[in-house]
Amino acid sequence: MRSVVLIRGLLRGMGREVPCEMLAIRESHSQTGQAVYSRCSVIDAPMDLPDGVYTVAFNGYTVSARKEAGLWMPEGTTTPVLSSEKPAGDTPSFRVEDAIEILPILKGKVA
């Protein structure tokens, strides 16, 4: 089953480590049931972060992201690899249907 999820993660890079939120497509692997995330896009992070290459750790995974001219873009492959550590305060992701109520809050913050 495929669903769009809002993920809270830990953004690392350019000498910073801050919480962030991403939208991603979550799909369960048919044989193992393990989640696979793709099209991961940072949608909420501190605005003062400099342009550059970052990693986002979430739910035991990591994915690369890049901030260029103030906009967040996926870096390289959009399918993250398993991480050896989970970020502190890691919380489970939830379905986009559950996030509908917070979308008006994001209006004006998303590039």
N, C-alpha and C positions, 0 to 999 in steps of 0.2 A: 504494500500500500504506500502511496506517495502522498505527502502533505507538505504544506509550507509552514515553517515554524519560526518563531521568534526565539533567538538564543541569547542568553547572557554569557559573556565570555570575558577573558582577561587579555587585553591588548598589550603586547610587548614590542618595544623597538625604539630607536632614536633616543635611548637613555631614559625611556619612560615605561611605566607599568600601570595601566589604568583599566577600570571596567569599561565594557562596551556592550552594544547590542547588535546582532546581525539577523538578517532574514536569510533563510536557506531552505532548500528542498530536502526533506528527509524521506529516505526510502529504506525499507527493511530488506536485507539480502534474503532471497527466497530459500536458500538452503540452511544458512546459519542463524537467521533472524537478527543478525547484527545490523545496526543502523549505518547507513551511508549518507553522507551529507554532500550536496553539490550546490553550485551557484550561490555560494556564501557571499553576502554583501554586507559590509559594515553600514549600519544606518544611524547609529547614535554613539558618539564618542566625543570627548572634550574637543572643543573647536580650536584650542590653542596648540594642538599637536602639529609638529612640523611635517612637511612632505617627506616621504621616505618609505622604506620597506618595514613591515611589521609582521608579527605572528599573532594569531588569536587562538588561545587555548579554551576549550569548552568540552564538557561531558567526556573527558578523557581523549579528546582529539585535538589536533592543531591544524590550522590552515593559514596560508600566507595571505597578506593583504597589502595594498600599496595605496598611499595617499599622494595624489598628484594634482597640483594646482587647486588644492583644497577639496578635491573629490576622492572618495574611496573607490578603489577598483580591485577586483580579485587579482591575485598575482599567481601566475603559473596555473597549475591544475586546480580545479575547484573541488576536487574530492580530497578531503583531509586525510592525514595518516594518523594512526594511533599514537598518542603521546604517552610518555612514561609516567606522567604525573597529571593529576587533576588540579585545576586552580582552586585556591581557597575560596570558600563561600559559593562553590559551584551549585547552581540550582537547575532542576530539570527544565527542558524547553517545553513549550506548549503550542498547541495548534493555532493557526492564524485566526480561526473562528473565535478563539478565546481572546485574541488580541484586538478585535474590532473596536472595543471600547477605548483602547489607548491610542489608536491611530490619529484621532483629532489632536492629541497632545503632541504628536510628532510633526504635525503640519508646521511648516516653516523652519524645521530643524533639519530636514532631509534635503540634500542637494539634488 
